[in-house]
Amino acid sequence: MNFKTSIYLATATSLLASNALAQETQTEETVDLAPVVVTSSSGVEAGQITFDPRLAIQPLPANDGADALKHVTGFSVIRKGGTDGDPTFRGMAGSRLGILLDGACTLGGCGNRMDPPTAYVFPTSYDKVTVLKGPQSVQHGPGASAGVVLFERSATRLTEEDISLKLVSNFASFGRSDVSSEALVGNRNFYARFQSSFSESDDYEDGDGVAVSSAYERWNAQLSLGYTPSESSALEFSITQSDGEAAYADRLMDGVAFDRSAYSLRYREDQLSGPVRSIDAQVYYNYVDHVMDNFSLREFTPSAMMAMPMLSNPDRQTYGGSVKFELDRRGKLDSILGVDAQHNRHRLRTAMGAATASYQDNAWTEDGTFDQIGLFGEFEYTLSDRDTLAFGARLDSWEATDKRAMIRVGMGNMMANPTANTSRSDVLPSAYLRFERELENSDSKLYAGIGHSERFPDYWEAFSKESETSISAFNTLPEKVTQLDMGTLTRWGDFELNLSTFLANHQDFILIESGYPKTMGSMIRSATVARNIDATTWGGEAKLSYQNERGWYASSSLAYTHGTNDTDGLPLAQISPLELTLEGGRRTEAWSFGWLARLADDQDRVAVNQGNIVGQDIGPSESFAVLSLHSSYQVSEYWSLAAGVDNILDETYAEHISRAGSMIAGYTQTTRINEPGRTFWTRLSAEF
């Protein structure tokens, strides 16, 4: 089924559904239409999307942070196995897309992105996810040129003695099972909140019944203790512990430990008198101890790439903090001023052969550190009853130190590091200006903004790669992006249109290129390099939705990004193709049902061996169409049930940006890692 045919069929289905809406009688009373299965999200503010990650999400209810973003228009996930994929937004991945967990920064340890920040996200542990599109905010950390994703827990405040319990369980095909719980106890002055989750799955199969190396097991526990001496103040201390293991289909190793310890202390004070209206201050500490090997979760078979059992154990320590002050309104001006800072350190130890059994006795080797401190201000000026001007700026001071004495070149050669024990520093500005207008006599808003963001090279660009002229990429230039964002949020009765478009100019864009030819003596070898180019991207997202008072709904969303590598005269790599999503169904107070069709065009605008820190283009990809169904039922005041089937037609397909399949004993190697075939799932949740 080609892309155009798929669109015709899905559109016909949508028209039939619309006909059913029109024929529905008018005798039923109005009901509460809150969704119980999330299939897409709408903007609630200019360039902003918010959704509840605790609800059932189709495709299959998410087990990590990347999966939780799949249903948001414009997002794609780079698949590596059953979990721990990397999210991309408008073709941008890695540190171009900021990920904050309750205001704190978490960085993974793996030099090949086995554990991105979203790998340490357990969606049911959060109350809200907010996506900010483009460089249109400066208060959530530095360098996030593509946008920011905020995984947040709501502030807890009790007015009397209370105790509550929430339980969620998922069961699905391929041995998938998840269990999560949340218990809250307290009174108006003190509270304790405990959250836990466990998730596991066997290898899944694609539509052809081919098994994919993708089994995983993950768990998480968090305890938060709060002190609320007044209705406007709160002090909270939280401690989080998580771990897991995951098999991968795209590489020669699996992840056998994802041990994370996190601590956070946060103070909030609202409704202050005087020049400061509110204060939000936080300090945090994160430590990730990650282990990968080629023998624990797979059958070890000697090869030219790995002749013996091998183990790698990187770790990352990150700590930092922030203080934000919301100032009292001055005339027509609202202001937020703040400062944030972060330090992170990366280390590594390895073992081979029999020594893998005692790798913990090996000494750590510290390879690099990063220090950042930033000052920022965000302002909103009311021009009139309908017009608002929002603007902001930040200035970040960066310093990085390369502590590598030697660099591994290829699979075994160790060479002296030309940038050993050197430091570099930069002061990088970012700013934005946005105009918003609420249309008269309508529930609609228009906005247009321009933003500029400068991003310091991250660990994976500066330490894990080479440059074109050196075995060290430590001196890679910072990346600069200037982007124009425009859009509208429009409502006409039962219809809603959410449209956002962008045009971005990237200067010194950090491109990762594999298979880059370099000389070694009289021989030519292939290297993976980081190099600066100029690029242009443009595109956007559009969603048109309908929902009437009887619960019938239908929507369609479209996402497209076009990227050009202006330096090389090539397409910009790792850009997902045009994607269309159609859905429809009905929601009532007690039950719901619906369908979801996702259609992706083929992608022939590729640059083989070029991409980002997560992956590179491996060639053109084919179009695909996937149909899924879901339903839910409110069993009682406390219990609710949701169920669905993803990829009901059992299609065999892969995302364009999926990683290439690796040769693993006992598995069939595929060009790309295929997505799961037909998957049945059910979700039972309770709240007492």
Order of alpha helices (4+ residues) and beta strands (2+ residues): alpha-beta-beta-beta-beta-alpha-beta-beta-beta-beta-beta-beta-beta-beta-beta-beta-beta-beta-beta-beta-beta-beta-beta-beta-beta-beta-beta-alpha-beta-beta-beta-beta-beta-beta-beta-beta-beta-beta-beta
